[in-house]
Amino acid sequence: MSRSPLLRSRLFSSFHHVVAGFSTRHGGVSAPPYDTLNLGVHVGDDPTSVEENRRRFCAALDTDPAWLATARQVHGSTVRVVEGPRHVPFCDGMVTDTPGVLLAVTAADCAAVLLADPEAGVVGACHSGWRGTVRDIAVHTVNAMVDQGADASRIHAYVSPCISASAFEVGPEVAAQFDDAHVRTREEWRRPHVDLKAALADQLRSCGVADAHLDVSPRCTAEEPEDFFSYRASGGGPTGMMCGAIRLRTQ
């Protein structure tokens, strides 16, 4: 069991001017069932606790919470260009070339995809559950970064811990929306399963992200509820949210 409040991808470790990470459920102040580092503001947790948790998360990324840019996520395909800290309505992807702005997306079984072209000085973040993946939100985020001056061949992409194929049982109507290569079946499974991580990796490759620049976390939120919040593991009951976040250093 990891007790670290923050996971970092190997991809960004060599870039001094890119700061990125994905939170776990550890290191916060929230009471059960949001224990302890819940970063979601609309899940029923005490707002004062969430505010302190966000302060701690930002501090772990050497950022003041005043620099946060967050999204009102809707499981869609809209990407916004963000020039300063703010709450962006009705989008699931954000990109910026403004140093200091911390792009943050929340998740609790969905994936947070963090992206950077360090040479161009452009970063992006998107929230991709099964609906967002079907709608190519990661591809739209890469394309929005390219519009801001990034080169897809230089983009580094991290797919955070999310629900794994072994835990992601779906109905046939959901499975039908995915390529057959991303649908898994076993004799012991009653229904098909979707490999969300493989689908996202293939989408990122399709728009020019190189394998050497791609890091897909092997960890599963639903199968590791001691370290991660998970809607699936909570049985649909109240639970907290993690955050994936990325920014360019100001100096």
Steps between C-alpha positions, in 0.01 A plus 500: 500500500634841402450782748634769271259789434639551149607278210734635233570368152854415393431690176515844656785440745768630262315822412575763761235738369211247501332406830240220500342250735197289588363486853417195709249496786774551761627808680182704545259597775159373381296256709361169363382422238714781356808402696727670470622701197169558323542775239144501365283796596158357400502155662354589841822559693553790742610796283756608761664157481508509121657845506776375731548187290540710187750721678705191590476358148616828348782526755623156394524642147670821621194703401275753670130396480431842350658366177253211462306459177220245538221376274130430537535155348212357295646182341518678165758594237535877550848642562563857613811715471571642847707814546463542876370329813122454493218247505414410141139392440391200293826356375713194561830621359716807556824621341726794581830659409485733802767419760369456853145392415429157653257307280312253723242235411322273749443126476381199700527208249526717188849584376678830529722547195786746551688629196800722434714621211786640707676651199196700388398584856146363466325269748158337509278291726179311433251284686419181307250243620335263258277772354788741456713227349230410247484872416879522452560761771873414517534546123318834516733611780810410298357686199432806715860492620622483140286806423693678780836414345572149627627219280324167556827308453646690797199466730549286810179341630424343838183294552428494873378211714143422398269201486671199340356259247465225760273725711315686227197284425258675263178430319504393134371844399814661645737236364354554151630858502862383530727341243504122535870522589406674826221264609595203716300182562564196719299188564464591867374854426126546461538811287772661290773719649660809347872575506488877545877531530566319173239712321658823625852385412391413145322834460812689610713299259254571219557874528878477504608437860802268493512184711814630669300805610207303639462389863188304592467426869444130574308581819125445535281734702221243545732222616709719731241690709752530784697746283240647262142623499276289277133526410500134399658384827263717705202324344358830382513654847673825593872517437772756444689610191865503398662767284746485214677831447774653286664841459796684355737653751519878500879490505 
